[in-house]
Amino acid sequence: MSLYRPFVLLCLWCSAFINGAQAATTDVYGGEAQRANALLAKAVADYKTRGDGALAEFSRQGAYVDGELYIYVIDTAGVMLASGGPSASLVGKPVVSVLDDDLKAAFQHAISQPADGTVRSAEYRWWNWQHGKVERKRVFYERVADRVISVGYYMPRASAEQARQLLQRVTEQLASDPASTLDRINKHDKQLTEDDLYAFVVDLKTQRFAAHGFLPRLVGTDFKSLRSTDGKPIGEAMLELMRTEDNAEMTYLWRNPMTGQNELKQTFLQRIDGYVVAVGCYTIVGLKACGRQ
């Protein structure tokens, strides 16, 4: 059970299953989505031409592996038929029989989708072997006869829209119940912290951290002394911004807790009832991924 379940969860659609055709990708992972769909289309075309003769090719480190992307195939009986990634150890095994009842239902729903040429998608959270952490993963798949051909990629970076949504949620809750909201942020409440998205709150009167969703040890420390990873006085700069503004944005270099890398972070700031609430998004490819053109 302990061996099967991790790989099954990695490869299948065990949580947050999304019905219907795939939606247009407008987030920071548009490039990955295009690559994944191109690899999937290539694999589907090959399978339609060669049938099961293509399965061995899918499992090799060759034409059907593109960086971190790889093809895997499961039949409608729940047997892993091919994989170019970590789930290769499950090839030939009936993985569905080891799933819990709730996961069986989600899996059966996925493999019961019709072979109508539609590319479908789903998201779930799983261990990223490269980063050594649990991250969101998006999978695209298409059923061909009784085979389900799939490819997916990890999404360790949230979008600017997700950051703004969390900022609004935290601000509203802080306005209605400050003490409880600050406590929940510091305790990493799942409704207020997810992957690289977290809030921090500064008390404008004391100019000290009142809450921090990733490093609660900072609570009570001097916010003015906060510096970016390249040494810039960002705490002082944020306070200066919020002296006259109710809403502001700032971009600086910071360590992404999901990737462990120093990345560009754009932080959205809002002043509410004597506090400044901040939530930001990360990118290593420039400001465009954080909502700027």
C-alpha positions in Angstrom: 0.0 0.0 0.0 2.7 2.5 1.0 4.5 1.9 -2.4 1.5 2.0 -4.6 -0.4 5.0 -3.2 2.3 7.6 -3.6 2.9 6.8 -7.3 -0.8 6.5 -8.0 -1.4 9.9 -6.5 1.5 11.3 -8.5 0.2 10.0 -11.8 -3.6 10.1 -11.5 -6.4 12.5 -10.9 -7.0 11.9 -7.3 -8.1 15.3 -6.1 -9.7 18.5 -7.4 -10.8 16.7 -10.6 -11.9 19.2 -13.2 -14.7 18.1 -15.5 -15.0 19.1 -19.1 -12.6 20.2 -21.8 -9.5 22.0 -20.7 -9.7 25.8 -20.2 -7.5 28.3 -21.8 -4.3 28.8 -19.8 -3.8 32.4 -18.8 -1.6 32.0 -15.7 2.1 32.1 -15.3 2.4 28.5 -16.6 1.2 29.2 -20.1 4.5 28.1 -21.5 4.5 24.8 -19.6 0.9 24.2 -20.7 1.8 24.7 -24.3 4.7 22.3 -24.1 2.6 19.7 -22.2 -0.2 19.9 -24.8 2.3 19.7 -27.6 3.8 16.6 -26.1 0.4 15.1 -25.4 -0.7 15.7 -29.0 2.4 14.1 -30.3 1.9 11.0 -28.2 -1.8 10.7 -29.0 -1.0 11.0 -32.8 1.7 8.3 -32.4 -0.6 6.0 -30.5 -3.3 6.4 -33.0 -0.9 5.3 -35.7 1.0 2.5 -33.9 -1.4 1.5 -31.2 0.3 -0.3 -28.2 3.5 -0.4 -30.2 4.1 3.1 -29.1 4.0 2.3 -25.4 7.6 1.2 -25.2 8.7 4.5 -26.8 6.7 6.4 -24.2 8.6 4.8 -21.4 12.1 5.6 -22.8 14.1 8.7 -22.0 13.8 10.0 -25.5 11.3 11.7 -27.8 8.5 11.6 -25.2 10.4 13.3 -22.4 10.7 17.1 -22.5 12.7 18.3 -19.5 10.4 17.7 -16.5 7.5 16.6 -18.8 6.9 13.0 -19.6 4.1 10.8 -21.0 2.3 8.1 -19.0 -0.5 5.8 -20.0 -3.1 4.0 -18.0 -5.8 1.7 -19.3 -9.5 1.9 -18.3 -9.0 -1.1 -16.0 -6.5 0.9 -14.0 -3.3 -0.7 -15.1 -0.2 1.5 -15.7 1.0 0.7 -19.3 3.8 3.2 -19.8 5.7 6.0 -18.1 8.7 8.1 -18.8 8.9 9.3 -15.2 9.1 8.1 -11.6 5.9 6.0 -12.0 7.7 3.6 -14.4 8.0 1.2 -11.5 4.2 0.7 -11.7 4.1 -0.3 -15.3 2.1 -3.5 -15.7 0.5 -3.2 -12.2 -3.3 -2.8 -11.5 -3.0 0.4 -9.5 -6.7 1.1 -8.9 -7.1 -1.9 -6.5 -5.0 -0.2 -3.9 -6.8 3.1 -3.8 -9.0 4.2 -0.9 -12.7 4.4 -1.7 -12.8 8.2 -2.1 -9.8 8.0 -4.5 -11.3 5.1 -6.4 -14.3 7.2 -7.1 -12.3 10.1 -8.5 -10.1 7.8 -10.5 -13.0 5.9 -12.0 -14.7 9.2 -12.9 -11.5 10.2 -14.8 -11.0 7.0 -16.8 -14.8 6.8 -17.6 -14.5 10.0 -19.7 -15.4 9.3 -23.4 -12.8 8.8 -26.2 -14.1 11.8 -28.1 -10.9 13.6 -28.9 -11.2 16.1 -26.0 -8.2 17.0 -24.0 -9.2 17.3 -20.3 -7.3 18.6 -17.3 -7.1 18.2 -13.5 -5.0 19.5 -10.7 -3.7 17.8 -7.5 -0.9 18.2 -5.0 2.0 15.9 -4.9 5.7 15.5 -4.1 8.0 17.3 -6.5 11.1 15.1 -6.8 13.3 18.0 -8.0 12.3 20.4 -5.2 11.8 17.8 -2.5 8.4 19.4 -1.5 4.7 18.9 -2.1 3.5 21.2 -4.8 0.5 21.7 -7.1 0.6 19.7 -10.3 -1.6 20.1 -13.4 -2.2 17.2 -15.8 -3.6 17.1 -19.3 -5.0 13.9 -20.7 -6.9 12.4 -23.6 -8.6 9.0 -23.8 -7.9 7.0 -27.0 -10.0 3.8 -27.1 -9.4 2.2 -23.7 -6.1 4.0 -23.1 -5.7 7.3 -21.2 -2.6 9.2 -22.3 -1.4 11.9 -19.9 1.3 14.5 -19.2 1.6 17.0 -16.4 3.8 19.7 -14.8 4.3 21.2 -11.3 3.1 24.7 -10.4 5.2 26.0 -7.4 4.5 29.6 -8.2 1.1 31.2 -7.7 -0.3 33.9 -10.1 -0.7 37.6 -9.4 -4.5 37.0 -9.4 -4.2 34.4 -6.7 -2.0 36.7 -4.6 -4.6 39.5 -4.9 -7.4 37.1 -3.9 -5.6 36.0 -0.8 -4.8 39.6 0.1 -8.5 40.5 -0.2 -9.5 37.4 1.9 -7.0 38.2 4.7 -7.9 41.9 4.7 -11.6 41.1 5.1 -11.0 38.6 7.9 -8.6 41.0 9.7 -11.2 43.7 9.6 -13.9 41.5 11.2 -11.7 39.5 13.7 -8.1 40.8 14.0 -6.9 38.6 16.9 -8.2 35.4 15.3 -6.9 36.2 11.9 -3.4 37.1 13.1 -3.3 33.8 15.1 -4.5 31.8 12.1 -1.8 33.3 9.8 0.9 32.5 12.3 -0.4 28.9 12.6 -0.3 28.4 8.8 -4.0 28.1 8.5 -4.6 26.4 5.1 -7.2 28.9 4.1 -4.7 31.7 4.5 -1.5 29.9 3.3 -0.9 27.7 0.3 2.4 26.8 -1.4 4.3 30.0 -2.0 1.3 32.2 -1.1 1.3 33.5 2.4 0.4 36.8 4.1 2.3 38.9 6.5 0.9 41.7 8.6 2.6 44.8 10.1 1.3 46.9 13.0 1.6 50.5 11.8 1.7 51.8 15.3 4.7 49.7 16.5 6.1 49.1 13.0 6.7 45.5 13.9 5.5 42.2 12.4 2.1 41.2 13.8 1.8 38.0 11.8 3.8 36.1 9.2 2.4 33.1 7.3 5.8 31.5 6.5 8.2 32.8 9.3 6.2 33.3 12.4 9.5 33.8 14.3 9.5 37.3 12.8 6.4 38.3 14.8 7.4 41.1 17.1 10.5 42.0 15.2 11.3 45.4 13.7 9.8 45.6 10.2 11.9 48.6 9.3 15.0 46.4 9.4 13.7 44.0 6.8 16.0 43.7 3.8 15.7 41.9 0.5 18.1 39.0 -0.3 20.2 41.5 -2.2 20.4 43.9 0.8 17.8 46.5 -0.1 15.8 48.1 2.8 12.4 46.9 1.7 10.7 47.2 5.1 11.5 50.9 5.4 10.4 51.4 1.7 7.0 49.6 2.3 6.3 51.7 5.4 7.1 54.9 3.5 4.7 53.8 0.7 1.9 53.1 3.1 2.1 56.4 4.9 0.0 58.0 2.1 -1.5 55.0 0.2 -4.2 52.5 1.1 -2.9 50.2 -1.6 0.5 49.7 -3.2 2.9 47.3 -4.9 6.6 46.6 -4.5 9.0 44.3 -6.4 12.1 42.9 -4.8 14.3 39.8 -4.6 13.2 37.2 -2.0 13.6 33.5 -1.3 10.8 31.4 -2.6 9.9 28.9 0.1 8.7 26.3 -2.4 11.8 26.3 -4.7 14.4 27.4 -2.3 15.7 29.9 -4.9 16.1 33.7 -4.7 13.4 35.0 -7.1 11.8 38.2 -8.0 8.7 38.8 -5.9 6.0 41.4 -6.4 4.1 42.1 -3.2 0.7 43.7 -3.0 0.0 45.9 0.0 -3.2 47.0 1.7 -3.7 49.2 4.7 -6.6 48.3 7.0 -7.4 49.5 10.6 -3.9 50.3 11.6 -2.3 47.3 9.9 -0.6 46.7 6.6 -1.4 43.4 5.0 0.9 42.0 2.3 0.8 39.0 -0.1 3.1 38.5 -3.1 3.9 36.2 -6.0 7.2 34.9 -7.3 8.8 34.7 -10.7 12.3 33.9 -12.1 11.4 35.0 -15.6 10.6 38.7 -15.2 7.8 41.0 -14.1 5.3 39.7 -16.7 4.6 36.6 -14.6 3.7 38.7 -11.7 1.1 40.7 -13.6 3.1 43.4 -15.3 3.5 43.6 -19.1 
